[in-house]
Amino acid sequence: NDIFTLTGHAEDAFNLPLDNCQESFQYMTVVDRSGREIFRTEDRDFAWDGLGASAGAYFYFIKYTTTEFRGAVTLVN
């Protein structure tokens, strides 16, 4: 894919959970292997294209009101 996003996918399993009374999206951040933040957004419809970043593994952290999601994404230039 040309961008990393977690909204707008045809299959619900690939999308972020919807906000509700108890949980709402707070922010999403991408860090490099050393833990340096290279992307941050409070927009749940984010699209990270990796521009300016080197090829390699990156880690994302998504914060909801009381829930957190973590994962990895590989950037190939």
C-alpha positions, 0 to 999 in steps of 0.5 A: 500500500502507498499509505498506512491507514486504519479507516475506509477499508471494505472489511471492518476488521481492518478499520479502527473501532468506532467511537462510542459513549465509553471510548473515543479515539485520542491520537495515533503516533508512529515511532522509529526503532529508537523510539523517536516519534516521526508522525503524530495525529489526532485525526482518526482518518489519518493516512501516513505515507512515510515520506521523509522516513527511511525504509525499515520497521516502524511501530504505531501506538493508537490511544483511545479513552481507555484502550490502547492498540500497538503494532508494527508497519514496514516501510519499503521505499 
